[in-house]
Amino acid sequence: MRAVQIKEYVKVRYPYLPPRLTLSPARSKKTQTLLQQPILTLFPGPARPHSLRSPNPHPFRRQIPHRDPLRRHKLLRHPPNPRQIPAPTTTPWVGGAEFAGTIAAVPTAAPSPRFRVGDRVFGATQGAYATHVLAPETTLLPVPKGWSFEDAAGLFVTAPTSYGGLVHRAGVKAGDWVLVHAAAGGVGLAAVQIAKAKGATVIATAGTQRKREIAAEFGADYVVDYTDKAWPEQVKKLCATHRTGNGKAGVDIVYDPVGMIEASLKCVAWNARLLVIGFAAGKIEKVALNRVLLKNVSLVGLHWGQYAKFETETVGEVWKGIFELVAQGKFKGTAFRDESFVGLESVPKALQALGGRETWGKVVVNVTGNENAKSKL
């Protein structure tokens, strides 16, 4: 398992991983446990990581050491030009950001720590591809009751991105029709579930039969192959057949983490909201604004990573909403289960599968091989 530290930092052991936090050197000669990490000495590319054994991190200020059984991959897909990826500022560099695991230690000087040793948590911090990591206490949340580390490891980024976008930015409501692009991805499957939980009808796009099946399993009402250039017409046909009034023209909300806004403008209804979530396709679009005007639509961006800086109150509201959906059984984990990745040595293989678009949902590495992943919180 893995570890995150707290004093102002908490130490956590990870059963499952995904990536982000700079590890601090051990500050005590009493530390016996060695940290294991796959590191990159050349960048970009995960093909040849090296194993590094270093002292186990100790908690300080509000950091918590975390023992890491599971780790999720939230990694850039390899773009056509590797130079598009910014290189790490120092080497060796440890990747990974999101994780789930148990608290291994907390800072002794912390007056009232939020977590105790042994608590099951998930979060994100740089350097999550390791057996232990050090993470700020504020970046940790308790694993939902009944959830495995595997599913919790992929929750920290995807769920709030989709909830914040659909609920807070687009105002999704019962009766809306929502078009979710790349619906079998991590944020896509989260968006499908959240839209359905709010009473919307979901049209999901995905590029393979398997991924369309997954989107349907997670609640999508209709699925469309976005590799077919006529997909906007297919969406319009679905709306014309199954909707009435203004809705016959198209969908009310577009959730786009790929870069498909321009084409999506062909199949939206009056007053539609188009959510710009990301550009996974590797190209930043230029949109014809006359279409935005003529259809009276709104283009809405979401930069979830900045909410902790500019709208801290919204972060709490979003997580409250997510945990309510989890408690109601309306939101489940999205970990990829067609193949297992166990041990840090499996990180390159997992990254290659992710980069090759062979996966769906969240790709997770079981760092320690510990399968005791049911939360008792």
N, C-alpha and C positions, 0 to 999 in steps of 0.2 A: 504494500500500500504506500501512499505518498504523503508528503507533509507540507504544510504552510505555516508560517510563524506570525505571532502577534505580540506586540508590546505597543507598538503602533503597527507592528507587522506580526503575522501569525504563520506558524509552520504547519503544513498539511501534507499528509501522505496521500498519494493518488492511486486509486484503483483504476481509474479511467482518465484518459487525457484528451484534450484539444488545445491553445498557446498564450502567455504574456507577463513577464516580470524578470527583472535582472537579479540573479542570485548574488547574495552577499557572502563573503568569506566567513567561515566558522570563527566564532570568537571565544571558543572554549576548548582547552586541550582535552577535556573530558569527553568530547564528541568522538564516538567510536564508529558510528554508522557512516558508510561512504555513500555519497551520491553518485548515481550512474546516469549519464546523459549521452545521447548521440549528438555529436557536434559537427559543424561544417567548417572545414578549413578552406574550402573553395566555394565560391558563390557565383551564379545561382546553381541550383540543382541538388536534389536529395539523394542522388544515386550512391554517393560514397561517404556517408557519415562515419565518424570515428567515435569509439566509445571512450569516455573520459570518466575517471573515478576521482572525485574530489570530496573534501570534507562536507558533512551534512550541514546545511544552513541553520543558523540560530535565530530565534525571534528577537526583534528589537523594535522599539517604538510601536506602531500599530501594525506590525507584520506578523503573520502566522505561518509557521512551518506546516506543510501539508504533505501527508504521505499519499502518493498518487497511484491508486489502482487502475484508474481509467482516464483516458485522455482522448479528446476529440480533435480531429484535424479541421482547423479552419484555415486553409491554406490557399494561396493564390493558384489558380489554374495556370499552367505554363502558357504565357502569351506567345504569339508568333515571334516576337523579338525579345529575348531574355533581358536585354538592356532596359526594358521598360520597368524591370523590378529593381527598386533601390537596394543596393548592397548594404549589409550590416556595417555599422560604424567600427566595430572591433571584431577580431577573431581570436580564439575560436568563438563561434556563435551558436547558441542553443535555440532552436525553434520551439514552436508550440505556444498556445495561449490559453485555451479553455481546458478545464480539468474537473474531475470530481474525486473526492477521497475523504480521508478522516484527518482530523486535527491531531498533529503529533506533539505540538508544544505551543504554549502561549507565553507572551512576555511576562516576566515576573513583576514588572513595574506597572502593568496595566491595572488601573483601579477597579474597573468593572468591565471585563472583557465580554463581548457578545457571545463568544464560543468557548467551549471547554475541550480539553483533550479527549479525543474519542468521538467528538461530534462529526456527523457526516455533512459535508458541505460541497458546494460546487462554485466555480468562479472562473476568473481569467487572469493571467499574468504572464509576462514574457518568460520563456524558458521552461515551458510546461513539459517538454519531452525529457523527463527525468524522473527518478524514483521519488524525489522530494523537491518541493519548491517553497519559496518564500513569497507570500502574497499579502497585500494590504487588507486589513480586516474589512474595510468598506467594500471590497470587491467580492466578498463571500456571501453566500446565501445557503440556508439549510436545504438539504435534499428533501423533496416532497415525500410524504409518507407513502410507503409502498413502491417507491421508484427505485430502480437499480442505479448503480453508479454509471453504468453504460449509457442509460438514457439521460441522466442528469448532466453528464459531461458535455452534451451538446445543447444544453438549454440556455446558457448564459447570454449568448448573442442573438440566436435566431428568434427565440420567443419574444423578447422585448422589441426587436426590430419590426417584426410582423404586427404585434399588438399595437405598438406606438404608431406605426404607419396606418393601419386600417382603422383603428378606433380613434386615436387622437388627431391624426392628420386628415384622414378621409371621412371620418364620421360614419363608418359602416353601420347599417341598421337593417332590421327585418324587412324583407321584400327587395333589397338591393340585389343586383346581379353583379358578381365580381369575377373578373378575368385575372387569373393568377398565372404568370409566366414562370417557366422552369419550376413547375409545381412539385416535382419530385425531389427537388433540392432541399437543403436544411431550412432555409427561410420560406421556401415554397410550401412545404408540408405544414409548417407552422401557420402560414397564411391561410391555407385551405381550412384547417381546423378552427381557427379564430373566426373566419368569415362564416362558417357553418354554425358555430356556436352563437353568433349574433343574429342568426335567422336569414342569412343571405343564400342565394343560389350561386354555386361556383362552377365556372368553366375553367378547366385546367389545361395548360399546354405543356407538352413534354416531347422529347425527340425520339424515344423508343417505345416499343410496345410494353416492355417491362416497367418502364417509368410511368407510363400512362396507367397501367394496372395499379401501381403503388399509389398514385394520386387518387384513384377511385377508392382504394381501400381506406384511405385517410379521409374520405368524405366528399370528394368532388362529384358533382352531379353529372357533368359532361366532360369529356376529354377530347383534345384536339392535337393533332400532330403539327408542331410548328415548323417542321422541316418542309412541309407542303406549303408552297408559296401562296396558295389560296386559303390559308388559314383564316384571314380576316373575314372572308366571305362565309366560311363555315360558322364562325362566331355570329355573324349577322343573321345567317339562316336559322340558327338555334333560337336567337332572340325573336326573330320574326314569327317563328312557329309557336313558341311557348310564352311570349309576353304580349301584353296589350298596351294600348296608348303609346306614350312617348318611348316606353321600353322596347317597342318593336324595332327601333332603330339600332339598338346595341346595348352594351353593358354600362353600368353606373360607375364602376370603379375598376381601374386597371392597376394591378400590383406588378411592378416590373423591376426585377433585380438584374436583368440581362442587358437591356438597351434596345427595347422594341417599342418605344413610344410612338415613333413616326408611323409605323404600320398599324399600331393599335388605334390611332386616331380615325382609322377607316371604319371601326366597328364600335364606336361609343355612342351613347345616348346624349341628349341635351342635358346640360349641367353635369356631365360626368367629371369625375376626379381621377387624374392619372398620377399615380405614386411613383416617383423616381427613387428606387431603392439602391441601385448600383448598376455597374456596367461589366457584368461577368463576361460578356462577349468580347471585351477588350477594345471597344470603340465607343467614344463619346459622341452621341448623336447631335445633329443639328436639326431642329424641328421647325417646320413651316408654321409660323405663328398665325397665318391667315386661317388655318384649320382650327386653331385654338379659339380664335375670335368667332368664326362662323358657327361652331358647335357650342359656343358658350361654356367651354370646359375649363377646368382648373388644373394646372400643372403644379404638383406639390412634391417637394423634396423632403427626404428624411435623413438626417445625419445623427443616428442614435448615439454614437460614441461621444457626441458633444453635449448630450442632455445633462450629464452629471456636472458639467461646468455651467451651463446656462439655464437649465430648468430642473433643478434637483427635486422639486416637489413632484414633477411629472414622472420621474424615475420610480418613486414610491407608489404612485397611482398605477403605473403600468404593471409593476410586479404584483401589486395587490390583485389586479384584474386577472393576471395570468394564474396566480395560485388559486383564485376562485374557480376558474375553469378547470384546473387540475382536480380540485376537490370535488367538482361536479361530474367528473369523468368525461369532460368535453375536450380535454387536451391530453394527448399521450406523447411519449418520447418518440424521437424520429431516428434512432440509431440504425445504421446500415447493418443488416443481418444476413445478407446473402453470403458473406465470407467473414471469417474472424481474423483479427490481427492481434497476436499475443506476444508480449515482450518488446523491449525497445528495438531489438534487431529487426522487428517487422515494420518499423516506421518507413523505411524507403519503399517497401512494397505497397504500403497503404497510400503513400503519397503518389506513387506511380499510378495506382488504380484510380485515385481521385483526379489526377491530372489527365488521365486517359478517358475520363467521363464514364467509367465502368460502374460507378456507384450511385446510390441514391441516399437521400437523407443526410445524416451526419456520420462521417467515418470516424470510428473510435478505436484506439489502441488500448488493450488491457496490458498495462505496463508490468504488473507483477504476476499475472496469471491467476490472481485471486478471483474466484467466481462468486464469493459471498457478497453479492451486490444488492441485496434487498435492504432498503432503508427502514429503520425502526423508529424514525422520528414521528 
